[in-house]
């Protein structure tokens, strides 16, 4: 079933919409949640909450692409759950990815005062467009989907050290790009 047919089911308020959404994108949603939370039960809870979120927002939303929409809901719920679970202890998988990216994209008040989150997002999108496809996929899988370095190495047929070095170089380029655009990093 294609995305527009699934969205049509949501508009008709058919419970089959959630079943079709889960069948088509459930594995990806679970992967995103597990990568962030490192806990299967919490991940399943976030994915189920995401399906409810989609049910409650479609309509009026008409997401295109549907995968990005549902993954964003899963990711936001997972991050919220992650922060609730780890207010005292650290989860090395997700914290490592955040720490790496934090070197070039700060969430300090000075950045927030200087630019809006939308502008920063727009600039990161422009930056990603300058990368070759493999580098862009590495970046997105690491910092959006929270894949581990070892998972990325396996997927791309590279050594873990090679992936780490490539991601470091991409972050350096991002930092330089954002500085060039007038951002304080």
Secondary structure, DSSP 8 states (H G I E B T S, - for coil): --HHHHHHHHHTT-THHHHHHHHHHHHHHHHHHHHHH--HHHHHHHHHHHHHHHHHHTTT---SSHHHHHHHHHHHHHHHHHHHHTSSS--HHHHHHHHHHHTTS--SHHHHHHS-HHHHHHHHHHHHHHS-HHHHHHHHHHHTS---HHHHHHHHT--HHHHHHHHHHHHHHHHHHHHHTT---
